[in-house]
Amino acid sequence: MASDLETAFAPPAKDVAATAAIDHGAWDALLRRHVRRGPAPPTAFDYAGVVAPERAALAAYLDELQRRGPAGLDRAGHFAFWINLYNARTVALVLDRMPVGSIRDINLGGGVRAALLGGPWQAKLMRVAGIDLSLDDIEHGILRRMFRDHRLHFALNCASRGCPSLQPFAFRGETLEADLESCAREFVNSPHGVADEAGGLVLSSIFDWYRKDFGGSEAALLRCLAAHAAPPLRDRLRSATRVSAYRYDWRLNDRPGLA
């Protein structure tokens, strides 16, 4: 049985061409100016450096995404639309509440999970096509449920150092496949994604939280990650029989790298 979100936002089949386009220029410009790369992933975002006109441009971009929705886009364009809306809304949310040490300190309510763990993910922050949406609705009700592509976890950014990098560009349907592959390779081959340490393999908690999306079992997860890994990590993942630990850094992504 289709959910309300599927009824409203089901993406077209792969062979259906786009009849519309979206201008992501404002989001592109903000990312190019304020995403910072260190010697190793993840990237950081210079929240303190964003000036008032840039905040206004981001607000206008978010208003436009919500006003028009993904209608008329092809399947890849739908995917890119939701990634951009999620990431841009998250950045705007943090900007509105700076200074903050972690996105988990921003508790806007919305349910039991918010009460227990903090964070803004269940609050209805957006309205698209007349439907109120939370960040969780986008991630779980739309992207995970409708696209079933584990690489979405390498593209979404929740403003934490444990997340895959916030990329210095907006996602677009035309380049989505290549960009998702690039994001997957970056995260899997970086220590905050997969670390081969003396005590064994230590993985991002993302792979534990969403193991179902990576094959379900730990063995399937390791095979999936190996497909994105470069030697010698690829061989290590293929030969591994277990994961030693999972970890995640909830500190705000305002500093590049792992420091």
C-alpha positions as CSV (number, residue, x, y, z in Angstrom):
1,M,0.0,0.0,0.0
2,A,1.4,3.4,-1.0
3,S,2.1,6.0,1.7
4,D,0.8,9.5,1.4
5,L,4.4,10.6,0.5
6,E,4.6,8.0,-2.3
7,T,1.2,9.2,-3.7
8,A,2.4,12.8,-3.7
9,F,6.0,12.4,-4.7
10,A,6.6,9.1,-6.5
11,P,9.4,9.6,-9.0
12,P,8.9,8.8,-12.6
13,A,10.3,5.7,-14.3
14,K,13.8,5.8,-15.6
15,D,12.7,6.1,-19.2
16,V,10.5,9.2,-18.6
17,A,12.2,12.4,-19.8
18,A,12.3,15.6,-17.9
19,T,9.9,18.4,-18.9
20,A,11.2,21.0,-16.4
21,A,14.4,22.1,-14.8
22,I,15.4,23.8,-11.5
23,D,18.0,26.5,-11.0
24,H,20.4,25.4,-8.2
25,G,22.7,28.4,-8.8
26,A,22.2,30.0,-5.4
27,W,22.9,26.8,-3.5
28,D,25.9,26.1,-5.8
29,A,27.3,29.6,-5.1
30,L,26.9,29.3,-1.3
31,L,28.6,25.8,-1.3
32,R,31.5,27.0,-3.5
33,R,32.2,29.9,-1.2
34,H,31.8,28.2,2.2
35,V,32.7,24.5,2.0
36,R,36.2,24.0,3.3
37,R,38.5,21.0,2.6
38,G,41.2,20.0,5.0
39,P,44.0,17.4,4.4
40,A,41.5,14.6,4.7
41,P,37.7,14.3,4.6
42,P,35.2,15.3,5.8
43,T,34.8,18.8,4.5
44,A,33.5,21.6,6.8
45,F,31.1,24.5,6.3
46,D,32.1,28.0,7.3
47,Y,28.8,29.0,9.0
48,A,30.4,32.0,10.6
49,G,31.4,33.4,7.2
50,V,27.9,33.5,5.7
51,V,26.7,37.1,5.4
52,A,23.2,38.4,5.4
53,P,22.7,38.6,1.6
54,E,23.8,35.0,1.3
55,R,21.3,34.0,4.0
56,A,18.6,35.7,2.1
57,A,19.6,34.0,-1.2
58,L,19.5,30.6,0.6
59,A,16.1,31.4,2.0
60,A,14.8,32.3,-1.4
61,Y,16.3,29.1,-2.9
62,L,14.5,27.0,-0.3
63,D,11.3,28.9,-0.8
64,E,11.5,28.2,-4.6
65,L,12.2,24.4,-4.1
66,Q,9.2,24.2,-1.8
67,R,7.0,26.2,-4.0
68,R,7.6,24.2,-7.2
69,G,8.4,20.8,-5.9
70,P,10.0,18.1,-8.1
71,A,7.2,18.0,-10.7
72,G,8.5,17.7,-14.3
73,L,11.9,16.4,-13.3
74,D,13.2,13.0,-14.5
75,R,14.0,10.3,-11.9
76,A,17.5,11.4,-11.4
77,G,16.3,15.0,-11.1
78,H,13.8,14.0,-8.4
79,F,16.7,12.3,-6.5
80,A,18.9,15.4,-6.7
81,F,16.0,17.7,-5.7
82,W,15.4,15.9,-2.4
83,I,19.2,15.7,-1.6
84,N,19.6,19.4,-2.2
85,L,16.5,20.3,-0.2
86,Y,17.6,18.2,2.7
87,N,21.2,19.6,2.7
88,A,20.2,23.2,2.1
89,R,17.5,23.1,4.8
90,T,20.0,21.6,7.3
91,V,22.5,24.4,6.6
92,A,19.9,27.1,7.0
93,L,18.7,25.5,10.2
94,V,22.2,25.6,11.7
95,L,22.8,29.1,10.5
96,D,19.6,30.3,12.2
97,R,20.8,28.9,15.6
98,M,24.5,29.6,15.6
99,P,26.5,29.3,17.8
100,V,25.8,25.6,18.4
101,G,28.2,22.7,19.1
102,S,26.1,20.0,17.6
103,I,22.9,19.7,15.5
104,R,21.6,17.4,18.3
105,D,21.5,20.5,20.5
106,I,18.8,21.9,18.1
107,N,15.7,20.2,19.5
108,L,12.5,21.4,17.7
109,G,10.3,18.6,19.0
110,G,8.3,16.3,16.8
111,G,8.2,13.0,18.6
112,V,9.7,10.5,21.1
113,R,13.0,10.3,19.2
114,A,13.4,14.0,19.4
115,A,12.7,14.0,23.1
116,L,15.2,11.2,23.7
117,L,18.0,12.1,21.3
118,G,17.5,15.8,20.5
119,G,17.9,17.1,17.0
120,P,15.5,18.7,14.5
121,W,14.8,15.8,12.2
122,Q,11.2,15.1,13.1
123,A,10.0,18.7,13.1
124,K,7.9,19.8,10.1
125,L,10.2,22.4,8.7
126,M,9.1,22.4,5.0
127,R,6.0,22.4,3.0
128,V,6.1,21.0,-0.5
129,A,3.1,20.5,-2.8
130,G,0.8,21.3,0.2
131,I,2.4,18.6,2.4
132,D,4.3,19.4,5.6
133,L,7.6,17.6,5.6
134,S,10.4,16.9,8.1
135,L,14.0,16.1,7.3
136,D,13.1,12.5,8.4
137,D,10.3,12.5,5.9
138,I,12.7,13.3,3.1
139,E,15.4,10.8,4.2
140,H,13.2,7.8,5.2
141,G,9.8,8.4,3.6
142,I,11.0,9.6,0.2
143,L,14.7,8.9,-0.6
144,R,15.1,5.5,1.2
145,R,11.7,4.2,0.5
146,M,11.3,5.4,-3.2
147,F,14.8,5.2,-4.6
148,R,16.4,2.3,-2.6
149,D,19.9,3.4,-3.5
150,H,22.4,3.0,-0.6
151,R,24.5,5.8,-2.0
152,L,22.0,8.4,-0.8
153,H,23.8,8.0,2.6
154,F,27.0,9.3,1.0
155,A,25.2,12.5,-0.3
156,L,23.0,13.6,2.6
157,N,24.8,15.8,5.2
158,C,23.4,16.4,8.7
159,A,25.9,19.1,9.7
160,S,28.1,16.6,11.7
161,R,31.7,15.7,11.4
162,G,30.7,12.0,11.3
163,C,28.7,12.6,8.1
164,P,30.0,12.1,4.6
165,S,31.4,15.4,3.3
166,L,29.1,18.3,2.3
167,Q,30.1,18.7,-1.3
168,P,31.0,22.1,-2.8
169,F,28.3,21.8,-5.5
170,A,24.5,21.2,-5.8
171,F,23.5,17.8,-7.0
172,R,21.9,17.6,-10.5
173,G,20.1,14.9,-12.4
174,E,22.5,15.1,-15.3
175,T,25.6,14.3,-13.2
176,L,23.9,12.4,-10.4
177,E,25.3,8.9,-11.1
178,A,28.9,10.1,-11.3
179,D,28.5,12.3,-8.2
180,L,27.0,9.6,-6.1
181,E,29.9,7.3,-7.1
182,S,32.4,9.9,-6.2
183,C,30.8,10.6,-2.8
184,A,30.7,6.8,-2.1
185,R,34.4,6.4,-2.9
186,E,35.4,9.4,-0.8
187,F,33.6,8.3,2.3
188,V,34.4,4.6,2.2
189,N,38.1,5.3,1.5
190,S,38.4,7.9,4.3
191,P,39.1,7.0,8.0
192,H,35.8,8.5,9.2
193,G,34.0,6.1,6.9
194,V,36.1,2.9,7.1
195,A,39.2,2.7,9.3
196,D,41.5,-0.4,9.4
197,E,43.0,-0.1,12.9
198,A,45.0,-2.4,15.0
199,G,42.0,-3.8,16.7
200,G,40.2,-4.4,13.4
201,L,37.8,-2.6,11.1
202,V,36.1,0.4,12.6
203,L,33.2,1.7,10.5
204,S,30.9,4.8,10.6
205,S,27.8,4.2,12.6
206,I,25.9,5.1,9.5
207,F,26.6,1.6,8.3
208,D,25.1,0.2,11.5
209,W,22.1,2.4,11.6
210,Y,21.2,1.7,8.0
211,R,22.6,-1.8,7.5
212,K,19.4,-2.8,5.8
213,D,20.2,-0.4,2.9
214,F,23.7,-2.0,2.5
215,G,22.4,-5.6,2.2
216,G,21.1,-6.4,5.7
217,S,23.9,-8.6,7.2
218,E,27.3,-7.5,8.2
219,A,28.8,-9.8,5.5
220,A,26.7,-8.1,2.9
221,L,27.7,-4.7,4.2
222,L,31.4,-5.5,3.9
223,R,30.8,-6.7,0.3
224,C,29.0,-3.5,-0.5
225,L,31.7,-1.3,0.9
226,A,34.4,-3.3,-0.9
227,A,32.7,-2.4,-4.2
228,H,33.5,1.3,-3.5
229,A,36.9,0.8,-1.9
230,A,40.4,1.2,-3.5
231,P,43.3,-1.3,-2.8
232,P,44.5,-2.3,-0.3
233,L,41.3,-1.5,1.7
234,R,39.2,-3.4,-0.9
235,D,41.1,-6.6,-0.2
236,R,40.8,-6.0,3.5
237,L,37.0,-5.6,3.3
238,R,36.7,-8.7,1.1
239,S,38.7,-10.8,3.5
240,A,37.1,-9.5,6.7
241,T,34.5,-11.6,8.6
242,R,33.4,-9.0,11.1
243,V,33.4,-5.3,12.1
244,S,35.1,-4.5,15.4
245,A,33.3,-1.3,16.2
246,Y,31.1,1.5,14.8
247,R,31.6,5.2,15.7
248,Y,30.2,8.6,14.9
249,D,31.2,12.2,15.7
250,W,28.2,14.5,16.3
251,R,30.3,17.7,16.7
252,L,29.3,20.4,14.2
253,N,31.0,20.2,10.8
254,D,32.6,23.7,11.2
255,R,36.2,22.3,11.1
256,P,37.6,20.3,8.2
257,G,39.1,16.8,8.6
258,L,39.0,14.8,11.8
259,A,40.7,17.2,14.2
